[in-house]
C-alpha cells in the first residue's frame, strides 16, 4: 500500500484548483450538518472542508426555495462543500449554478452513495452505482458547464463499495469519476445493502488509492484519532471524512487534524466539556430556529452528548422529551452533579 511521507498530513490537500489546509473533513449528515453544527465544528477546526447536508436538486429547483435553511451558511462557513443529489442533468446544472452564484462553495459534491430507499428509489444516491453511464453524464456535464461558465468549482463524488456484495464496482466507478472530470472521490467502505451496519471494508481504501490518480478520501467507522491515523498510514489515502464520530463531540475533526499534523493525541474530553457544549449547541440552535423548533431538533443531539458514564441512559431518555432551553439546562445540571458525585472523575471515551 502507499505510505504517506512523515510530513504529508501537514501539507495542503489539493482538490482541483482548491487548496485545503486539512486532510480531515466533516461528512454530510441529514438533520445534523446544518449551519449551527458546522459552526461548532469550525470553532475547533476552521481549516477543514465541511459538507452540508445532502440537498435534493429536484427539491431545490422545483420548489424555487433558494432561501431554504438547508442552504444557509455564514460568512466564516468556508471551506465548504455543498452536496447535491440528482439524476437529471438539467436539474443538476441549475441547482449547482444557483448554489455557486448564491453561496460561493469551495466544491460541489455529488452524492452517489446514499443507501436510503426514498433516495435510491428516485434513481439518486447509490442507485447511480448501478447506472455508471448516467453517473458519468451527470459528472462530466457539470464539470464542463462550470468550466464554460468561468466558475470552475471542483466537482467531487462520494459513493460506496457498490449496490451489494455481489456488485462491488467501486474501483471501476472511481475510474469513471476520474475520467468524467471529478477532482476527488470519497469512498464509504460499505455496500448499499449494508446500510450502516458493522463491517466496513477498510482494505478497499488502499485498493482504490492504487486505482486512481485523483485524491481518495476514506469514510466509514472512523471514530477516533487512532482510527484516522491507522487508515491514512496503512492505506495511503489523502484524507479522512468523519461522520457519526463527531456526534456529541464536534471537536473530533480538530483532534484528528492535530494528531495527523503533529502525531500528538488530544486527551479525551471531560463530561463537563460535553455538557457545556451540549447546552451551547441547544442555545445556538434555538436562536437559529426559534426555541420550540430548535429544542425539538436538538433532542437527537443531546443524547449523543450525554453518554460514556455510569447512569447516562436514564438522562438520555428524559432529554428526548425536552421542550425548552430551561428543560435542557435543568437536566444537564443534574447530569453534571451526578457525575461529579461519582467516586472518581470520569473522562468520556471518544
C-alpha positions in Angstrom: 0.0 0.0 0.0 1.1 3.6 -0.5 2.5 5.0 2.7 2.4 8.8 3.3 5.6 10.6 4.0 6.0 11.9 7.5 5.0 15.4 6.5 2.3 14.6 4.0 -0.5 15.1 6.5 0.7 18.6 7.2 0.6 19.6 3.6 -2.4 21.2 2.0 -4.8 18.9 0.2 -5.3 19.9 -3.4 -8.8 19.4 -4.8 -8.7 20.6 -8.4 -7.9 24.3 -8.1 -8.8 24.5 -4.4 -6.2 24.0 -1.7 -7.4 22.9 1.8 -5.1 23.1 4.8 -6.5 19.9 6.4 -7.0 16.3 5.5 -9.9 15.8 7.8 -13.4 16.5 6.6 -16.9 16.6 8.0 -19.3 14.2 6.3 -22.7 15.3 5.1 -25.4 14.0 7.6 -29.1 14.6 7.2 -30.5 16.6 10.1 -27.1 17.1 11.6 -24.7 19.1 9.5 -26.7 22.3 9.4 -25.2 25.7 9.7 -25.2 25.6 13.5 -23.4 22.2 13.9 -20.9 23.3 11.2 -20.2 26.4 13.2 -19.4 24.4 16.3 -17.1 22.1 14.3 -15.3 25.2 12.8 -14.7 26.6 16.2 -12.1 24.0 16.7 -11.3 23.1 13.0 -11.5 26.3 10.9 -9.4 24.9 8.1 -11.3 21.7 7.4 -13.6 21.2 4.4 -17.1 20.8 5.9 -20.0 19.4 4.0 -23.6 20.5 4.1 -26.5 18.1 4.4 -27.4 16.4 1.2 -29.5 18.7 -0.9 -32.0 17.4 -3.4 -31.5 19.1 -6.8 -35.1 18.3 -7.7 -36.4 19.8 -4.4 -34.3 22.9 -4.8 -35.1 23.6 -8.5 -38.8 22.7 -8.5 -39.6 24.4 -5.2 -37.6 27.5 -6.1 -36.9 27.8 -2.4 -33.4 29.2 -2.8 -33.6 30.6 0.7 -34.3 27.3 2.3 -32.5 26.8 5.7 -30.6 23.8 4.3 -28.7 26.2 2.0 -27.7 28.6 4.8 -24.1 29.5 5.5 -22.3 32.2 7.4 -19.5 34.4 6.2 -17.0 32.2 8.1 -18.5 28.9 6.8 -15.7 28.1 4.5 -14.1 25.9 3.2 -17.4 24.3 2.4 -18.7 21.6 0.1 -22.4 21.7 -0.9 -23.6 18.2 -1.6 -26.2 17.6 -4.2 -28.3 14.5 -5.1 -29.5 14.3 -8.7 -30.4 12.1 -11.6 -31.4 14.7 -14.2 -28.7 16.6 -15.9 -30.6 19.8 -16.5 -31.8 19.9 -12.9 -28.4 19.3 -11.5 -26.9 22.1 -13.6 -29.5 24.6 -12.4 -29.1 23.6 -8.8 -25.3 23.7 -8.9 -25.2 27.0 -10.7 -27.7 28.6 -8.2 -25.6 27.4 -5.3 -22.4 28.7 -6.8 -23.9 32.0 -7.6 -25.5 32.5 -4.1 -23.2 30.6 -1.8 -19.7 30.5 -3.3 -18.9 27.0 -2.3 -15.3 25.6 -2.5 -16.5 22.4 -4.0 -19.7 20.7 -5.2 -20.0 17.1 -4.0 -22.3 14.7 -5.8 -24.0 12.1 -3.6 -23.8 8.7 -5.3 -23.7 6.7 -2.1 -26.8 7.4 0.0 -28.5 4.0 0.7 -31.9 5.4 1.9 -34.8 3.8 -0.1 -36.6 7.1 -0.8 -33.3 8.4 -2.4 -32.3 5.3 -4.3 -36.0 4.8 -5.4 -35.7 8.2 -7.1 -32.6 6.9 -9.0 -30.3 9.0 -6.9 -27.7 8.2 -4.3 -26.3 4.7 -4.5 -28.7 3.8 -7.3 -26.3 5.6 -9.6 -23.7 3.0 -9.0 -26.0 0.7 -11.0 -26.1 3.3 -13.8 -22.5 4.3 -14.3 -23.2 5.8 -17.8 -25.8 8.1 -16.2 -23.4 8.9 -13.4 -20.7 9.8 -16.0 -23.1 12.1 -17.8 -24.0 13.9 -14.6 -20.4 14.4 -13.5 -19.0 15.3 -16.9 -21.8 17.7 -17.8 -21.5 19.6 -14.6 -17.7 19.8 -14.8 -17.9 21.1 -18.4 -20.8 23.5 -17.6 -18.9 25.1 -14.7 -15.7 25.5 -16.8 -17.8 27.1 -19.6 -19.4 29.5 -17.0 -15.9 30.6 -15.9 -16.6 29.2 -12.4 -14.6 26.0 -12.4 -15.6 24.9 -8.9 -14.2 21.4 -8.3 -16.7 18.6 -8.6 -16.2 15.7 -6.2 -18.1 12.4 -5.8 -19.0 10.3 -2.7 -20.0 6.7 -3.2 -20.0 3.2 -1.7 -18.4 -0.1 -2.4 -21.4 -1.0 -4.6 -25.0 -1.9 -4.5 -24.4 -5.2 -2.7 -21.7 -7.7 -2.1 -22.2 -9.2 -5.5 -21.7 -5.9 -7.3 -18.8 -4.1 -5.7 -17.8 -1.9 -8.6 -16.2 0.9 -6.6 -12.8 0.8 -8.5 -14.5 0.9 -11.9 -16.8 3.6 -10.6 -13.9 5.7 -9.3 -12.1 5.4 -12.6 -15.3 6.6 -14.3 -15.5 9.6 -11.9 -11.9 10.5 -12.7 -12.5 10.2 -16.5 -15.6 12.3 -16.2 -13.6 15.1 -14.6 -14.1 14.7 -10.8 -11.4 16.2 -8.7 -11.7 13.9 -5.7 -13.6 10.8 -4.7 -14.7 9.7 -1.2 -15.4 6.1 -0.5 -17.7 4.9 2.2 -16.5 1.4 2.7 -19.9 -0.3 2.9 -22.3 -1.5 0.2 -25.8 -0.1 -0.1 -27.2 -3.3 1.2 -25.2 -2.9 4.4 -26.7 0.5 5.2 -24.8 1.5 8.3 -24.4 -2.0 9.8 -20.9 -3.0 11.1 -18.5 -4.3 8.6 -16.5 -1.6 6.8 -14.0 -3.0 4.3 -11.1 -0.7 5.0 -8.8 -2.6 2.7 -10.8 -1.1 -0.2 -9.3 2.3 0.7 -5.9 1.1 -0.3 -7.1 -0.7 -3.4 -8.9 2.5 -4.6 -5.8 4.6 -3.9 -3.8 2.3 -6.2 -6.5 2.7 -8.9 -6.9 6.4 -9.4 -4.7 9.5 -9.6 -7.1 12.0 -8.0 -7.3 12.3 -4.2 -9.1 9.5 -2.3 -10.8 10.2 0.9 -11.7 7.4 3.4 -15.1 7.3 5.1 -16.8 4.8 7.4 -16.3 3.7 11.0 -13.5 6.2 11.6 -14.4 7.3 15.2 -11.1 8.1 16.9 -7.7 9.8 16.4 -6.1 6.4 16.2 -8.6 5.2 13.6 -7.8 8.1 11.4 -4.0 7.7 11.8 -4.3 3.9 11.1 -6.4 4.5 7.9 -4.1 7.1 6.5 -0.8 5.4 7.4 -1.9 1.9 6.4 -3.8 2.7 3.1 -2.1 5.9 1.9 -5.3 7.7 1.3 -5.3 11.5 1.0 -7.6 12.2 3.9 -10.5 11.0 6.0 -14.1 12.1 6.2 -15.7 11.8 9.6 -19.5 11.5 10.1 -21.1 9.8 13.1 -17.9 10.1 15.2 -18.5 13.8 15.6 -21.9 13.4 17.2 -21.6 14.6 20.7 -18.0 15.7 20.1 -17.8 18.4 17.4 -14.1 18.9 18.3 -13.2 15.5 16.9 -12.3 16.8 13.5 -9.8 19.2 15.0 -8.4 16.5 17.3 -7.8 14.2 14.4 -6.3 17.0 12.3 -3.9 17.8 15.1 -2.9 14.2 15.5 -2.2 13.9 11.8 -0.1 17.0 11.7 1.9 16.6 14.9 1.5 12.9 15.9 0.2 14.1 19.3 -3.1 12.7 20.7 -5.5 15.1 22.3 -6.8 13.8 25.7 -10.4 12.6 25.9 -12.9 15.3 26.6 -14.4 15.5 30.1 -18.1 15.1 30.8 -18.2 18.7 31.8 -16.9 19.8 28.4 -19.5 17.7 26.7 -22.3 19.1 28.8 -21.3 22.7 28.4 -21.1 22.2 24.6 -24.4 20.5 24.6 -26.2 23.5 26.2 -24.4 25.9 23.9 -25.4 23.8 20.9 -29.0 23.9 22.1 -28.9 27.7 22.7 -27.5 28.3 19.2 -30.0 26.1 17.6 -32.8 27.8 19.5 -31.6 31.2 18.4 -31.4 30.0 14.8 -34.7 28.0 14.5 -36.7 29.5 17.4 -36.9 27.9 20.8 -39.7 25.5 20.1 -38.3 24.1 16.8 -34.7 24.4 17.9 -35.1 22.4 21.1 -37.1 19.7 19.4 -34.3 19.4 16.7 -31.7 19.4 19.5 -33.2 16.3 21.1 -31.3 14.0 18.8 -28.0 15.8 19.6 -28.5 15.8 23.3 -28.5 12.0 23.6 -25.1 12.0 21.8 -23.6 14.4 24.3 -24.8 12.5 27.3 -23.1 9.2 27.3 -19.9 7.4 28.4 -20.5 7.4 32.2 -22.5 5.4 34.7 -26.2 6.1 34.7 -26.1 8.1 31.4 -29.0 6.2 29.9 -31.6 7.5 32.3 -30.9 11.0 31.4 -30.9 10.3 27.6 -34.5 9.1 27.9 -35.5 12.4 29.6 -33.6 14.5 27.1 -35.7 13.1 24.2 -38.7 14.9 25.7 -37.4 18.4 26.4 -39.3 21.4 25.1 -37.4 24.4 26.4 -33.9 25.6 27.0 -34.8 25.7 30.7 -35.6 21.9 30.5 -32.3 21.3 28.8 -30.3 23.2 31.3 -32.0 21.6 34.3 -31.3 18.1 33.1 -27.7 18.8 32.1 -27.1 20.4 35.5 -28.5 17.3 37.1 -26.2 15.1 35.0 -23.1 17.2 35.9 -24.0 17.0 39.6 -24.4 13.2 39.4 -21.1 12.8 37.5 -19.2 14.9 40.0 -20.5 12.8 42.8 -19.1 9.6 41.4 -16.0 8.2 43.2 -13.5 9.2 40.5 -13.7 11.9 37.8 -14.6 10.2 34.6 -13.4 11.1 31.1 -15.7 10.3 28.2 -14.2 7.7 25.9 -14.0 9.1 22.4 
